[in-house]
Amino acid sequence: MLADPGTDREKVIRNENNPAYPAAALPNPGAAQVMFATPGLVARRIRISCEALGRRGTVLREDSEENLLAMSELQCWREGKNIAAGCAVSASDTTTEAGWSPAALTDGYSSRHDLLSWTEWLDGLAKSEALQAEARLIRAQLQRLAETSARRKLAIAIAAAIAITLIAAAVLLIQRTKSRLQQDTLRTRIARDLHDEIGASLSHLAMQGDLARQQLQRAELSPDRLEKISASARETLDQMRDIIWLLAPKDGDWQELSHRMEAIARRLLEGVEHQITHQGQPPEGRPAIEYTRDILAFLKEALTNARKHARATEVRVRFDWSGPLVITIEDDGQGFDMTETQNRSGSGLDNLQARAAAMNATCEIQSTVGKGTVFRLAAPLIRQWPFHENAHHHRHEHLARRRPSAPAPDPA
């Protein structure tokens, strides 16, 4: 930078080419102002010469053609006034681009804002550094908050996972305990069935055998006695098969239950004219053992009433799977007076009503003297059947009171 170049007053104001290019890259001021103090300088012209131009971009290459010198304002200040404002500026090479032209060099503005004085620029720089320091502090605080939040979220997630695991374990334990209690209850009830049904039948069979032995000793054994023994043995065998089927793990779906009910109906109605029909299809899945047990017990008791007590000559049985399971048993037997039966406690019909109530089912009975009887059971299809031990225990006591004892021995 020269003052009054080419005259006897020529003076070097600034020389930045030391050491000589390309020994080291020259500093690039960027968008900052470059100011030089020239105390006592009196000159009419100022010349700026660049022997090493700045490189556009970040790549430094000696053979790069993207070198340039760009100024947004040229000012000469004296006593607080820009004395260069409005003066002519000449350059050996100029380029006019959008937002910049040589005329903008001395208008007092940069391409975007007022040019600042040195003091203002330093103040702005100090404020900028302070703001940057504050921004760094805020970023650090945000980072710490984010880390703290992440740790809290992780702790909450771990606590939630532990809580869920504990709850799941507790639920599983409760379910297993409940399942064990239900299994124990069911085993107890099946043991009662074995004692009440199979035990009574075996006792009857044993008494029939003793009577047959006594008659044989007196040479009085009759074919009727042997027939009673055979019938009792077959009945006991059938009851045992029903209980074994009920406990078989490989069986027990709704389709198998339908087949089993039909087989029981045909067996109990053997020797009596009967008709068995089906409507709808059994659903998929498996009924609970308790549900199956109560359905079969109801069916067997209702069919026994139709065969033995009603003295029916024809029995019609229908299984309807269209919605809830509906079992209809209709006979042409002697029938009975519904009013008289309802007024007399302890009738055999109480057993059927009790069994229906145990299944949350409805049991309708219609009968007329001399015109037969109709039993209709509507039982919901429940796969997970709830256990009601108190209700069943009461029902067992009631059934025990009403259960007929083993037939008395025939007179010898």
C-alpha positions in Angstrom: 0.0 0.0 0.0 1.6 3.3 -1.2 0.8 7.0 -0.7 1.2 9.3 -3.7 2.8 6.5 -5.8 5.1 7.7 -8.7 5.9 11.1 -7.1 8.8 12.3 -5.0 6.3 12.1 -2.0 5.8 8.3 -2.5 5.7 6.6 0.8 5.1 2.9 1.8 2.1 2.7 4.1 1.9 -1.1 4.5 3.8 -4.1 3.2 2.3 -7.5 4.0 4.5 -9.5 1.7 7.0 -10.4 4.3 8.1 -13.2 4.1 7.7 -13.2 0.3 4.9 -15.4 -1.2 4.6 -18.4 -1.2 6.6 -18.9 1.9 3.5 -18.6 4.0 -0.2 -18.0 3.3 -1.3 -14.4 3.9 -4.0 -13.8 6.5 -7.5 -13.4 5.0 -9.6 -10.8 6.9 -12.8 -12.2 5.5 -15.8 -9.9 6.2 -13.9 -7.9 8.9 -12.6 -4.4 8.4 -8.9 -3.8 7.7 -7.7 -0.5 9.1 -4.3 1.1 9.1 -3.2 4.1 11.1 -1.2 6.7 9.1 -0.3 9.5 11.6 1.1 12.6 9.9 0.5 11.3 6.4 -0.5 13.8 3.8 -1.2 12.4 0.4 -3.5 12.9 -2.6 -3.6 9.3 -3.8 -3.5 5.8 -2.3 -2.5 2.7 -4.3 -3.2 -0.9 -3.2 -1.2 -3.6 -4.9 -1.6 -7.3 -4.4 1.2 -9.6 -5.5 -0.4 -12.7 -3.9 -4.1 -12.8 -4.2 -6.4 -14.7 -1.8 -7.7 -18.1 -2.9 -11.4 -18.7 -3.3 -12.5 -21.7 -1.2 -10.4 -23.8 1.2 -8.0 -25.4 -1.2 -4.5 -23.8 -1.5 -2.9 -24.4 -4.9 -0.2 -22.3 -6.5 -1.6 -22.9 -10.0 -5.1 -22.0 -9.0 -6.9 -19.5 -11.2 -9.5 -18.8 -8.6 -7.5 -16.1 -6.9 -9.1 -12.7 -6.2 -9.0 -9.5 -4.3 -12.4 -8.2 -3.2 -13.2 -5.0 -1.4 -16.6 -3.7 -0.3 -15.5 -0.2 0.8 -12.4 2.0 0.6 -12.3 4.8 3.1 -9.8 7.4 4.3 -10.8 8.9 7.7 -9.6 12.2 9.0 -10.9 13.8 12.2 -13.9 11.5 12.2 -14.9 12.0 8.6 -14.5 9.7 5.6 -12.7 12.1 3.2 -12.6 9.4 0.5 -16.4 9.3 0.2 -17.5 10.2 -3.4 -13.9 10.2 -4.7 -13.1 8.2 -7.9 -11.7 4.7 -7.5 -9.8 3.0 -10.4 -8.7 -0.5 -10.7 -6.6 -2.5 -13.2 -9.2 -5.3 -13.3 -12.8 -5.2 -12.1 -15.8 -7.5 -12.1 -19.4 -6.6 -11.7 -21.5 -9.2 -9.9 -24.9 -9.3 -8.4 -24.9 -7.1 -5.3 -21.5 -5.6 -6.0 -19.9 -3.1 -8.3 -16.9 -0.7 -8.3 -19.2 2.2 -7.5 -20.0 0.6 -4.1 -16.4 1.0 -2.9 -16.8 4.6 -1.6 -20.5 4.9 -0.8 -20.1 4.3 2.9 -21.9 0.9 2.9 -20.9 -2.7 2.5 -23.0 -5.0 0.4 -25.3 -5.6 3.4 -25.0 -3.0 6.1 -23.3 0.2 7.3 -19.6 0.1 7.6 -18.5 0.2 11.2 -15.8 2.3 12.7 -12.9 0.6 14.4 -14.3 1.1 17.9 -17.7 -0.1 16.9 -16.2 -3.1 15.2 -14.2 -4.0 18.3 -17.2 -3.5 20.5 -19.3 -5.8 18.2 -16.5 -8.3 18.1 -16.4 -8.4 21.9 -20.2 -8.8 22.0 -20.0 -11.5 19.5 -17.4 -13.4 21.5 -19.5 -12.9 24.6 -22.6 -14.2 22.8 -20.6 -17.2 21.5 -19.4 -18.0 25.0 -22.9 -17.8 26.3 -24.1 -20.0 23.5 -21.4 -22.5 24.3 -22.5 -22.4 28.0 -26.1 -22.9 27.0 -25.2 -25.8 24.7 -23.2 -27.4 27.5 -26.2 -27.0 29.9 -28.6 -28.4 27.3 -26.2 -31.3 26.8 -26.1 -32.0 30.6 -29.9 -31.7 30.7 -30.2 -34.1 27.8 -27.8 -36.6 29.5 -29.7 -36.3 32.8 -33.0 -36.7 31.0 -31.7 -39.8 29.2 -30.5 -41.3 32.5 -33.8 -40.6 34.1 -35.7 -42.1 31.1 -33.4 -45.1 31.3 -33.9 -45.5 35.0 -37.7 -45.2 34.5 -37.6 -47.7 31.7 -35.6 -50.1 33.9 -38.0 -49.6 36.8 -41.0 -50.1 34.6 -39.4 -53.3 33.1 -38.8 -54.6 36.6 -42.3 -53.7 37.7 -43.8 -55.3 34.7 -41.7 -58.4 35.2 -42.7 -58.6 38.9 -46.4 -58.0 38.0 -46.2 -60.7 35.3 -44.5 -63.1 37.7 -47.2 -62.3 40.4 -50.0 -62.9 37.8 -48.4 -66.1 36.7 -48.0 -67.3 40.2 -51.6 -66.4 41.0 -52.8 -68.2 37.9 -50.7 -71.2 38.7 -52.0 -71.2 42.3 -55.5 -70.8 41.1 -55.0 -73.6 38.5 -53.7 -75.9 41.2 -56.6 -75.1 43.4 -59.0 -75.7 40.6 -57.3 -79.0 39.7 -57.4 -80.0 43.4 -61.1 -79.1 43.5 -61.8 -81.0 40.3 -59.9 -84.1 41.6 -61.9 -83.9 44.8 -65.1 -83.8 42.9 -64.1 -86.6 40.6 -63.2 -88.7 43.6 -66.7 -88.0 45.0 -68.1 -89.2 41.7 -66.1 -92.4 41.9 -67.2 -92.9 45.4 -70.9 -92.1 44.8 -71.4 -93.6 41.4 -68.8 -96.3 40.9 -68.7 -97.2 44.6 -72.5 -97.6 44.8 -72.6 -99.7 41.6 -69.8 -101.9 42.9 -71.5 -102.3 46.2 -74.7 -103.3 44.4 -72.8 -105.7 42.2 -71.1 -107.2 45.3 -74.5 -107.8 47.0 -75.9 -109.3 43.8 -72.9 -111.7 43.7 -73.4 -112.7 47.4 -77.1 -113.4 46.7 -76.2 -115.4 43.6 -73.7 -117.4 45.7 -76.3 -118.1 48.4 -78.9 -119.2 45.8 -76.3 -121.3 44.1 -75.6 -123.1 47.4 -79.4 -123.8 47.8 -79.7 -124.7 44.1 -82.1 -121.8 43.7 -80.0 -119.6 41.3 -82.2 -118.1 38.6 -81.3 -116.6 35.2 -82.8 -113.2 36.4 -80.2 -113.0 39.1 -77.4 -113.5 36.6 -79.0 -111.0 34.3 -79.0 -108.4 37.1 -75.4 -109.1 37.8 -74.5 -108.7 34.2 -76.5 -105.5 33.8 -75.0 -104.0 36.9 -71.5 -104.9 35.7 -72.1 -103.3 32.3 -73.5 -100.1 34.0 -70.4 -99.9 36.2 -68.1 -100.4 33.3 -69.9 -97.6 31.3 -69.6 -95.2 34.2 -65.9 -96.0 34.6 -65.4 -95.4 30.8 -67.2 -92.0 31.1 -64.9 -90.9 33.9 -61.7 -92.1 32.1 -62.8 -90.3 28.9 -63.3 -87.2 30.9 -59.7 -87.2 32.2 -58.0 -88.3 28.9 -55.6 -85.5 27.9 -55.9 -86.4 24.2 -59.7 -86.0 24.1 -62.1 -83.3 25.2 -62.7 -80.9 22.3 -66.2 -79.8 21.4 -66.5 -82.2 18.5 -65.5 -85.1 20.8 -68.0 -84.0 23.4 -70.8 -84.1 20.8 -69.8 -87.6 19.8 -69.7 -88.7 23.5 -73.1 -87.3 24.2 -74.6 -89.1 21.3 -72.9 -92.4 22.4 -74.2 -92.0 25.9 -77.7 -91.3 24.7 -77.8 -94.4 22.4 -76.4 -96.6 25.3 -78.9 -95.4 27.9 -81.8 -95.6 25.4 -80.9 -99.1 24.2 -84.1 -101.2 24.0 -86.3 -98.1 23.7 -87.3 -96.6 20.4 -85.4 -93.4 20.1 -84.3 -90.7 17.6 -81.1 -88.5 18.0 -80.6 -85.4 15.8 -78.1 -82.7 15.5 -78.3 -79.0 14.5 -75.4 -76.7 13.8 -71.7 -77.6 14.3 -69.7 -77.7 17.5 -67.2 -74.8 17.8 -63.4 -75.0 17.6 -61.4 -75.4 20.8 -61.9 -77.3 24.0 -64.4 -77.1 26.8 -63.2 -77.1 30.4 -63.3 -80.5 32.1 -65.8 -79.2 34.7 -68.1 -78.0 32.0 -68.0 -81.4 30.2 -68.6 -83.2 33.5 -71.7 -81.3 34.3 -73.1 -81.6 30.8 -72.7 -85.3 30.7 -74.1 -85.7 34.3 -77.2 -83.7 33.3 -77.7 -85.7 30.1 -77.3 -89.1 31.9 -79.7 -88.2 34.6 -82.3 -86.8 32.2 -82.2 -89.8 30.0 -82.4 -92.2 33.0 -85.6 -90.4 34.1 -87.1 -90.8 30.6 -86.2 -94.5 30.4 -86.9 -95.8 33.9 -89.3 -93.4 35.6 -91.4 -92.1 32.7 -91.9 -95.6 31.2 -91.5 -94.0 27.7 -91.8 -96.1 24.5 -90.2 -93.4 22.4 -87.6 -90.8 23.2 -86.4 -88.0 20.9 -83.1 -86.2 21.7 -81.8 -83.1 19.8 -78.4 -81.4 20.2 -78.4 -77.8 18.9 -75.0 -76.1 18.5 -76.3 -73.0 16.6 -75.7 -70.8 19.6 -75.4 -71.9 23.2 -75.6 -75.6 23.5 -79.3 -76.6 23.7 -80.2 -80.2 24.6 -83.9 -81.2 24.2 -85.1 -84.6 25.5 -88.8 -85.4 24.7 -90.5 -88.6 25.7 -94.0 -90.0 25.3 -94.1 -91.4 28.8 -96.7 -91.1 31.6 -95.8 -87.6 32.5 -96.5 -86.0 35.8 -98.4 -83.0 37.4 -96.0 -80.0 37.4 -98.0 -78.3 40.1 -97.8 -81.2 42.4 -94.1 -81.7 41.7 -93.2 -78.1 42.4 -95.0 -78.1 45.7 -93.1 -81.2 46.8 -89.5 -80.6 47.9 -86.8 -83.1 47.3 -88.1 -84.4 43.9 -85.7 -85.9 41.4 -86.1 -82.8 39.2 -84.2 -80.8 41.8 -81.1 -82.6 40.8 -81.4 -81.5 37.1 -82.1 -77.9 38.2 -79.1 -77.9 40.5 -76.8 -79.3 37.7 -78.1 -76.6 35.3 -77.5 -73.8 37.8 -73.9 -75.1 38.3 -73.3 -74.5 34.6 -75.0 -71.0 34.5 -77.5 -72.8 32.3 -81.3 -72.7 32.1 -83.4 -75.8 32.5 -87.0 -75.9 31.3 -89.3 -78.8 32.1 -92.7 -79.3 30.6 -94.9 -82.3 31.5 -98.5 -83.3 31.4 -100.0 -86.4 32.9 -100.4 -89.0 30.2 -98.7 -86.9 27.5 -95.0 -87.2 28.3 -92.2 -84.8 29.4 -89.9 -82.4 27.7 -86.5 -81.4 29.2 -84.7 -78.4 27.6 -81.2 -77.3 28.7 -79.6 -74.1 27.3 -75.9 -74.0 28.4 -73.4 -71.3 27.3 -70.3 -72.5 25.5 -67.7 -71.5 28.1 -64.1 -72.7 27.6 -62.7 -71.5 30.8 -65.3 -72.7 33.3 -65.2 -70.9 36.7 -65.1 -73.1 39.8 -67.7 -72.5 42.5 -66.6 -74.9 45.2 -69.3 -73.8 47.7 -72.1 -74.1 45.2 -70.9 -77.5 44.0 -70.3 -78.7 47.6 -73.9 -77.7 48.4 -75.1 -79.5 45.2 -73.2 -82.6 46.2 -74.8 -82.7 49.6 -78.2 -82.3 48.0 -77.5 -85.0 45.4 -76.2 -87.3 48.2 -79.5 -86.9 50.0 -81.5 -87.6 46.8 -79.2 -90.3 45.4 -81.1 -93.7 45.6 -79.3 -96.2 47.7 -78.2 -99.6 46.3 -81.2 -101.9 45.8 -82.0 -104.0 48.7 -81.2 -107.7 48.4 -83.9 -109.8 47.0 -85.3 -112.2 49.5 -83.3 -115.4 49.5 
